[in-house]
Amino acid sequence: MAEQTTITRPSPIIEEAQKNYLESLRDQVQTPLDTSKFAPGVAGVSALEQAAQQQAATQAGLGTLSFDPTTGTVTGVGAGTGVGGFQPFLDAAQAATGPTAFQAFQSPYQQAVTDATLAEFDRTRGAGEQAIADAAVRAGAFGGGREGVQLAEYQTKSDLDRARLLAQLNQAGFTQAQQLAAQQFGQQAQLAQLQPNLAMQNIGIVGGLGKQDFQRRQAIEDAAREGQRLQQFEAIERLGRLGQGIAGITPGGGSIQTVQGIEAPAPSPIGSALTAGLGAFSLGKLFGLG
């Protein structure tokens, strides 16, 4: 007696839907995706980040930086001064030292004060000389030897006093100028110590703003790439949902059943895949595309 089998098949409508689905799936999975539209990428360096980098380079005594127009990364460093940002303050401090540095800090009125003081001294000395002459006249010894000796002694002493006064005036002016030079040195040295810290604070602020700008632009680019990815995979994902729907209304997937205890062939891989609801990606393996 010949073997008998009973074949259970879906309705023609379902079979047509399966056929159309598999043809659409085959066409879709055989079409290459343009992955360049959603490939991972990094946003370029922002203008603020470049500004911070340039400030840091200048602070270190480097020249103008060159940036790649596409990525914004540093591509070159121009010839700089080789002098850090603090160096001008050290130079100013250095100028306040040395044997002649005090001259730059002398009062512009020093000579006027000296001239006025010596003029007053000379007036007082002249009065003293006149007093000696008047005393000699009263004593009837005007023009005598005693008057001459007294006048010579007075003039000698006056000359010494005038020289001491001039020296005191010059010393006072020199001391004041030296003190001002020392103050200038201390101030410039202090500024030379503070400048790097202040500069780095500014660089940090600008760099922080640049980092925020970079993160924002990176998020925008990532969102755009995700949109491109969803657009590229939209058809495949739609087919996957359709395949799950077809599987849900196709019990058995067109399997061949056994009659009289004889083992039937294995279920159709397409029907099984549909029944399992594996979707477009699993069915794609049936065409050697997985």
ZIJOSUL-V404213 format. One record per helix or strand of 2 or more residues. SS is the DSSP state (helix for helix, strand for strand). FROM is the first residue (numbers start at 0). TO is the last residue. If there is no record, write none. Layout:
# ZIJOSUL-V404213
SS/FROM/TO, SS/FROM/TO
This chain:
# ZIJOSUL-V404213
strand/5/6, helix/11/28, helix/34/36, helix/46/58, strand/64/66, strand/73/76, helix/86/94, helix/100/104, helix/109/137, helix/144/247, helix/250/252, strand/255/256, helix/268/275, helix/278/286
